[in-house]
């Protein structure tokens, strides 16, 4: 493992970036604007590791500037950063304190850095996120229509649902075009869709949210997706193993893929049946199938072979 010469922690807010450079030991605040970010990134070399909390669109300009400069950076879960601060005895919380804490986190933990940006995958991720938003809105409106006690209101809601239906159709068409026209994404999609149960939605979520597929081991990929059971033991006590953390949207997509697979595809159908016969609850058995599917997908992406080739039986 290469230890960087300098670690930089950045607390991101809508208007400002609070920066603490461990190499200089001096806090700094700049505007969260492209020009100011470009100027400060130009001062850093490629041996700098920058760590900041994931803040959605507020860290977009920072991510783009760091990627263009070839500087390694890690976006971490805010809960993980807060746990580190508490473990370090740092209870006070201000933006400059958080920046210093993130620099210390970088030095102590050496978090995994973000992979190189892929514009096509980023575009697909934005489309996938918007589709999820529209599908959620449609489900909410359908619930409201079913509860409406006024015919005129129900008709109004129905018209909005039609608009949402149309927009979802259009965005799904854009997703299909993007996947088809990008050779790398298209190849990945064909491999993933060869696995029974993996439909277009699950495939899209795996492409955008699991870039590690085929590049890490089965236990690590299961943990990333939140499908790895964790021990809860202390002394003679042996607690119930539970899955925790991970990427919820990926886990949800794989759960639905598992539902499809156990209904119509071997060997997942028989694997699920064996678990149920052994007394496992239905949901636990489906989670086990989802993890098995993810393990198979990981091997397929690693070997670049479709499912039928990898599993001729």
N, C-alpha and C positions, 0 to 999 in steps of 0.2 A: 504494500500500500504506500502510495506517495503522499507524504504530509506536505500540504502547501505551506509556503513561507509566510503567508498572511491570510488571516480570516477576517471577513467583513460581515457584520450583522446589520440588517436594515429593517427598521420598523416601518411598514407601509400604511399610509392613510390616504384618504381621497385627495387631500391637498398637498401633503408633505411626505418626504422620505427622511426619517431620522437614521443617520448612519454612524456606526462605530467601527473604525478600522483598528483592529487589534495590533497591527504593526506600528501605527502612529500613536494610538492611545488617546485620540482626540475626537470627541463627538462632533457631529456636523449635521445641519439641517438644510435640505434643498427643496425646491418646489417639485411636486410630482408632475413634471412636464418633460416632454421629449428633449428639448434643448438642454435643460439643466442636467438631465440624466446622462445624455450623451457626453457632456463635458466631464462629468465626474468619472464615468466609466473609462474614458480615454486615459485617465491617470493610472489605472490599474493594469497590471500585467497578467499573463495567462497563468501564473502560479498563485493567483488569488482565488480563494473559495468564498463565494458570497452566499449567505443564508438569509432567507426571509420567510415569513409565514404566507401561506396561500391565502390570497384576498380577492380572488376572482378577477374582475376587470381592472381593479386598482393597481395590480402589479404587471399589467400587460406591457406598458411602455418599458418598464425595467427589464422584463424578460427578453423583449426584442432587442434592446440595446446590448445586453450581456451576450446573447446568442450571436449577434453580428460581430462583437468584439472577440469572440472565441473564449470567453471567460466562463469557467465552471460555476454553476450555481445550483442550489437546492431549495425547493419550496417545501416547507414542512407543515404538518398539521398544527394549527394553533394550540390544540389541546396538548400535543406532545411538548411544545415549547413551554407551555404553562406548567406542566408537570416537572419539567427540567428546572424551571425557576424555583418552584417550591422545594424540590429536592436539594437545591443549592442554598436554601435558606433565604431566597430573595422573595419577600412577600409584597413589597411596594411595587407599584406598576405605573410607569409613565412611559411615554414614547422613547426618550433617551435611555431609560433603564432597560427597556425591552430590546433596543438595538444592541446595547452592551451584552445583555444576556444571550442574544442570538449569536454574537461573535464568540462568546465562551462556549455555547452549544456546538458551534462549528469546530472549534479546537478540540473539544472533548469527545464528540460523537462521530465526527467525520461522516456526515450523512451522505447517502447516495445522491449523485448529481442527476439533474434532468438530462435526458437524451437530447441529441441535436434536433432542432425544430424541423418539422416536416410540414410545409405549407398546405399540402393537399390533405393530410390527416387532420390538421388544425381546422381546415374548412369543413371537413366531414364532421368533426366533433361539434362545431357550432351548429351545423344543420341538425345533428342528432339531438342536441340539447333543446333546440327550438321545437323539434317534433315532440319531444317529451312534454314540453310546456303546453303545447297545443292539445295533446292527447289528454293531459290532466284537466285543462280547461273544459274540454268537451265532456269528460266524465262528470265534472262538477255541474255543468249546465244540464246534463241529462238527469242528474239527481234532483236538481231544482225543478225541472219540468215535471218529473214524476210526483213531486210534492205540491205543485201549484194547484190551488183550488179555484183559480179563475181561468176560464178558457182563453181569454184575450192574452193574459200573461203567458200562458203555456204556448200560445202561437208565437209570441215574441221570442220566447226562449228557443222555440223550434227553428225560427229563422236564423238565430245566432248559431245554432248547432250546424245548420247547413253551411254557413260561412266557414266555420271551423273545419267541417268535413272537406270542403273545397281546398282550404289552405293546407290541410294535412296531405291531401292527394298531391298537390303541387310540390310540397317540400319533399315528399317521398320520391317523386319523379326526379327532382334535382339530385337527391342522394343516389339514385340508380345511375344517373348520367355520370356523376363524379366517380363512383366506383368503377364504372365501365371504362372511363377514359383515362384513368390513372393506372398504368400497368402494374406497379407494385401492389397497390391496394386491390386491384382486380385479381391478381394471383392469390393474395392472402384470402380474399373472399371465396374464391373457388375452393381452396383447400378447406376452409372452415365449413362451408355449406355441404361438403361431402360427408360430414358427420351427421348421422340421423338425429333429428330433433333441433338442429341449429337452423333457425329460420333467418330471414333478412334482418329482423330487429336485433336478435342476439348477435348475429355476425357483425352488424354495424357497431354495437356497443363494444364488442371484443376488439375490433380494429382500432377504435378511437381511444379506449380506456385501458387496454392491456398491451402496450407496446413491448412488454417484457416476454410475451409468449414466445416460446422456443429459445429464449436466451438465458433462462434461469431454470433451476431444478424444480421438480414437482411439488416439493414441500413449500418452497418459497412462492411459487405461483399461486398455490392454494391460499397461503397467508395473505398475499396481495389482494386476492378476490374476496377475502373474508370467509373462506370455506374450510379453514383449518381449525379443528377443535383444540382448545387450550385447557391444560390441567388446572384444577382448583384443589390443590392438596396442601395440607399442613399437619405435620406430625403423623398421627395415626389416621387422621381424617382424609378420606378420599372423596372429593367433590365430583359433581356431575360435569363432564366435559361439555364445553359450549363453544360455538364459533363466535368470533368477536372481531370488530374492526373491519378493515378492508374496504373495498370499493363497492358500495351498496348497489349502484346501478348495474355493475357487472354481475353481482350475486343475484339480483332480481332477474336479469336476463337469462342466466344459466339455470335458475330455478324453473322458469317457464320452459326452457329448452328440455330440462329433465322431465317435466310433465309430458311433453310431446313424445320424448324418447321412450318412456316406460309404457306408453299406450300402444306403440306400433313398431318398435325397433329392438332387435336383439343386438348384443347381449344385455342391453340395459333393462329390458323388460324382465328377463329371468333374474338378473341381479337384484332388482327391486323386489321381485316376488320372494326371493330367498330371505331378504332382510325382513320383510313383513311376516313371513312364516316363523322367523326367529324371534318374533315379538317386538320388533322395532316399530315405533310410531310412524305413521305415514309421512309426516313432515321430515322427521329425521332420516328416513329412508330416501326421500327425494333429495335432501341435502347431500347424502352420500353419493347418489347418482350424479348430481351436479358436479361434485368434486371429481368423480371418476371421469366424467366427460371432459372436464378441464384438463386433467392429466393426459388424456388421449390427445386433446387439441394441442397441448404443449409439445408432445412428442411429434405430432404431425407437422407442426410449424418448425420444429428443430430439424427434422429429416426432410422437410419439403416434399412430403408424400401424402396423397389423399387417403381417406379412411379405408376404402376398400383395398388399396394397395398395402396399407400398413396392417390391416386386419382381414386377411382373405377369408377367414371363416365367418 
